[in-house]
Amino acid sequence: MISRLSALFAAVACAATLAVSPLAAQAQDQAASAAASAADTTPAPATDVAPAAVSEPAAAKPVDNPYSLGNIVAHGNVVDQAVLAILAIMSMGSWYILFTKLWDTSKIAREAKEVRATFFKKASLQEGIKGLSETGAFRFIAQTGVEASDHHEGALTENIDHNTWVTMNIDRAVSEVNSRLQGGLGFLATVGSTSPFIGLFGTVWGILQALTQIGVAGQASIDKVAGPVGAALIMTAIGLGVAVPAVLGYNWLVNRNKSVMGQVRAFAADLHGVLMGSRKVAGR
């Protein structure tokens, strides 16, 4: 539970960082332009005024950019705000899944190292199972295999030989562990493939609204066109900023899952061999 909450907070922090970075860049640009304009405007020399009467020039006020991301969030239309909200939800969900799945795979990798070192050196399977984590994947697989080996009764299941019955149950347990690890990867793939188009939709909508306002006003100068179009292009940048971490995280988690599941399947095969060997010993 603590790991899930930590992953949630980390996801919110990452999404907030990606959202604030364009605002910080725009603020720096505005400060630089204000400083440059203040440096260009020098006061005229005053010959008849006493030095005490000369006052320092007033600090230049930052220029309020009406086409910034903050202005879109505060005063944008419903479509722009909806696009930003969808992209924010996608970003937070992607980072949450990335952190939680990274935690899950790291946990299974640590358990696999402990299992290789201690489990098969125990005096019995029950003693080995007690040494495993109660919520771990390896204990779940081991308990499933032992229960399948001990309980092979029923009018229909008796038609299945013991070896096949144990193999089926262990394979089901391994498949369930794999399904848990794969959970959420579909969301990452969806975000990686759709968020650029959602941002592009916001860009197209913003440009359409800007051109409509310019057409109504009847003014097509560069200062009337560049601002609204630049603000609309921010949507595409945000869409790419959401998509890139999702795609990279998806590919990374797929590779980690393959490595971890290889260790899980090796443990399942060894467990099956131990169960079948103990069966043969008991049958003698």
Stockholm file with secondary structure:
# STOCKHOLM 1.0

chainA/1-284         MISRLSALFAAVACAATLAVSPLAAQAQDQAASAAASAADTTPAPATDVAPAAVSEPAAAKPVDNPYSLGNIVAHGNVVDQAVLAILAIMSMGSWYILFTKLWDTSKIAREAKEVRATFFKKASLQEGIKGLSETGAFRFIAQTGVEASDHHEGALTENIDHNTWVTMNIDRAVSEVNSRLQGGLGFLATVGSTSPFIGLFGTVWGILQALTQIGVAGQASIDKVAGPVGAALIMTAIGLGVAVPAVLGYNWLVNRNKSVMGQVRAFAADLHGVLMGSRKVAGR
#=GR chainA/1-284 SS CHHHHHHHHHHHHHHHHHHHHHHHHHHHHHHHHHHHHHHHCCCCCCSSSCGGGCCCCCCCCCCCCTTSHHHHHHHCCHHHHHHHHHHHHHHHHHHHHHHHHHHHHHHHHHHHHHHHHHGGGSSSHHHHHHTSCTTSHHHHHHHHHHHHHHCCCSTTGGGSCHHHHHHHHHHHHHHHHHHHHHTTHHHHHHHHHHHHHHHHHHHHHHHHHHHHHHHHHTCCCHHHHHHHHHHHHHHHHHHHHHHHHHHHHHHHHHHHHHHHHHHHHHHHHHHHHHHHHHHHHHHC
#=GC SS_cons         CHHHHHHHHHHHHHHHHHHHHHHHHHHHHHHHHHHHHHHHCCCCCCSSSCGGGCCCCCCCCCCCCTTSHHHHHHHCCHHHHHHHHHHHHHHHHHHHHHHHHHHHHHHHHHHHHHHHHHGGGSSSHHHHHHTSCTTSHHHHHHHHHHHHHHCCCSTTGGGSCHHHHHHHHHHHHHHHHHHHHHTTHHHHHHHHHHHHHHHHHHHHHHHHHHHHHHHHHTCCCHHHHHHHHHHHHHHHHHHHHHHHHHHHHHHHHHHHHHHHHHHHHHHHHHHHHHHHHHHHHHHC
//
